[in-house]
């Protein structure tokens, strides 16, 4: 067993990006249900149009962006942007959204 203390938050986020569970990036490990609840609450409070521009700072696993896309933002005239602190997270979330999210029901 290895015990490791990251030296910074950036280092901690880089480690989380390597986790088997993408939900680690939300800060709610093992609580996908809570992430779903929060995303649905946010989306119930905002109006989404095909030309909406939505920026999610600290987008975690990208669930808010993915759900907003399902609810009608047109990628040709609107925009969905996620911001993460490390390149490792960006790569992981992009791969997840492109490859794995198609089989997951939120």
C-alpha positions in Angstrom: 0.0 0.0 0.0 1.2 3.5 -0.9 0.2 6.6 1.0 0.9 9.8 -0.8 0.3 13.5 0.1 0.1 15.8 -2.9 2.2 19.0 -2.6 -0.5 21.2 -4.2 -4.1 21.2 -5.4 -2.8 21.0 -9.0 -0.9 17.9 -8.2 -4.1 16.5 -6.5 -6.2 17.2 -9.5 -3.6 15.5 -11.7 -3.9 12.4 -9.6 -7.7 12.5 -9.7 -7.5 12.6 -13.4 -5.8 9.1 -13.3 -8.6 7.6 -11.1 -10.6 4.7 -12.6 -13.8 6.5 -11.5 -14.4 9.7 -13.6 -16.7 11.0 -10.8 -13.5 11.6 -8.7 -13.2 14.8 -10.8 -16.4 16.2 -9.3 -15.2 16.2 -5.8 -18.0 13.9 -4.8 -16.4 10.5 -5.0 -18.9 7.7 -5.2 -21.8 10.1 -5.2 -22.9 10.2 -8.9 -26.4 10.6 -7.5 -25.5 13.8 -5.9 -23.8 15.1 -9.0 -26.9 14.2 -11.0 -29.1 16.0 -8.5 -27.0 19.2 -8.6 -26.8 19.2 -12.4 -30.6 18.8 -12.7 -31.2 21.6 -10.2 -28.9 24.0 -12.1 -30.6 23.1 -15.4 -34.0 23.6 -14.0 -33.1 27.2 -13.1 -31.7 28.4 -16.4 -33.3 28.7 -19.9 -31.4 26.9 -22.6 -31.8 27.9 -26.2 -30.1 26.5 -29.3 -27.8 29.6 -29.3 -27.0 29.5 -25.5 -23.3 29.9 -24.5 -22.7 27.9 -21.3 -19.3 28.0 -19.5 -18.8 25.6 -16.6 -15.8 26.6 -14.6 -14.5 23.5 -12.8 -16.6 21.2 -14.9 -15.6 18.0 -13.1 -16.7 15.0 -15.2 -18.5 17.3 -17.7 -22.0 16.1 -16.7 -23.5 19.6 -16.8 -22.2 20.2 -20.3 -23.4 16.8 -21.5 -26.9 17.3 -20.1 -27.1 20.8 -21.4 -26.3 19.5 -24.9 -29.0 16.9 -24.6 -31.5 19.6 -23.6 -31.1 21.6 -26.8 -27.9 23.7 -27.1 -27.0 23.5 -30.8 -23.2 23.1 -31.2 -23.4 25.0 -34.5 -24.8 28.2 -33.1 -24.4 27.8 -29.3 -21.4 26.9 -27.3 -20.5 24.6 -24.4 -17.2 25.3 -22.6 -15.7 23.4 -19.7 -12.7 24.7 -17.7 -10.4 22.5 -15.7 -7.2 23.3 -13.9 -4.9 20.6 -15.4 -4.2 19.3 -18.9 -4.6 15.7 -17.5 -8.2 16.5 -16.5 -9.0 18.1 -19.8 -7.7 15.0 -21.7 -9.6 12.6 -19.4 -12.9 14.4 -19.6 -12.7 14.8 -23.4 -12.0 11.1 -23.8 -14.8 10.3 -21.4 -17.3 12.5 -23.2 -16.3 11.3 -26.6 -16.1 7.5 -25.9 -17.9 6.5 -22.7 -20.8 8.9 -22.1 -22.8 7.5 -25.0 -23.6 4.4 -22.9 -24.4 6.2 -19.6 -27.8 7.4 -18.7 -28.0 10.6 -16.6 
